[in-house]
Amino acid sequence: MDTASAGSGFESPHGTYSRAVAQNREKLGSQQRWDKTLGIAKLAAGIFVIFLLVRFVHELHGFRLVLIPVVLFVVLAVVHERVLTRIRTLKSLIAFYERGLARLEDRWAGTGESGDRFIHETHPYARDLDVFGRGSLFELLCISRTRAGAETLARWLQEPAPPEDVSTRQEAVRELRDRSEFRERLFTAGERVSIGVHPESLAAWGERKRTFASLADTILLVALAVLWIGSVAYGVLYGSYWPLLAISVLNFIVYGQFKKRMAESVATIEAATTGLDLLAEILGILEAEQFQSPRLRDLKAALQSDGVVPSSAVKKLDRITHFLEQLRNPIVLLLDYFLF
């Protein structure tokens, strides 16, 4: 394969993957040296901050000097985090290409996803043809980084497809074959998506009936929250806290009536919307790519809905759902009894 490829002027897959592994390992070594250097620099800046703070406590002057190493430490921390992110990405890319080399060199058996969960005892050929399991066809083919992708491949291997569908899939594969950078971006982002995103739960949550759909409930809770804030202001201005005590007791009782429904709603939302930032990243990668094959263009078009950019919509939902994390803050949780 290598000789034929070289003669035709095209680099073989093995050559492409080997070159990519070598290049990314060289970049990884450089970033790891930066990691070590920045770690030492942060440690030195931290020690300097402590030294100046001790000096300030004893001599009560020179506090402004502390700001210099503090700012330096913050800058180093930001730069260091970016270096660590690049290191994680490079390690992921090396794993991606090493896995490709293992497949080309027939060293792949037992190193990927076996697909055992897709085995059905009653399937007419899946077990006899080793479609799933260690060293199976599924393990050879599956490089999907999402649950939905793995499930789609499993379905394709177990169900017959019309000839026209097979042709469009093959055309899509041929187009993606030479887009190594596109596959890199999907793989590095998808490695994290495969851990977090649950598409079935997200879809089910999006279609379920709203837990707090009553306008009357909304008006009641907003009015009680405003009254509580007003009673706090009244107490501060006039020194009388009886109104605050009364409205606090009332709000606490009302909170108890909503607590169970709210807890169930929050738990459902958090379970369904885990990893939305990663899903938005994947969608952004797909949106930026231009396709020629009809199947890929149809798949990309299917993501659009009423002119809404999918990645932007998911990012907005992610920002909203992240507000729920504040419920773990003890201060916010305490105020929530009275402000809902």
Buried (B, 14 or more C-beta within 10 A) or exposed (E): EEEEBEEEEEBBBBBBBBEBBEBBBEBBEBBBEBBEEBBEBBEBBBEBBEEBBEBBEEEEEEEEBBEEBBEBBEEBBEBBEEBBEBBBBBBBBBBBBBBBBBBBEEEBBEEBBBBEEBBEEEBEEBBEEBBBBEBBBBBBBBBBBBBBBBBEBBEBBBEEEEEEEEEBBEBBEEBBEEEBEBBBBBBBBBBBBBEBBBBEBBEEBEEEEEBEEEEEBEEBBEEBBEBBBEBBEBBEEEEEBEBBEEBBEBBEEBBEEBEEEBEEBBEBBEEBBBBBBBBBBBBBBBBEBEBEBEBBEEEBEEBEEEEEBBBEBBBEBBEEBEEBEEEEEEEEEEBBBBBB
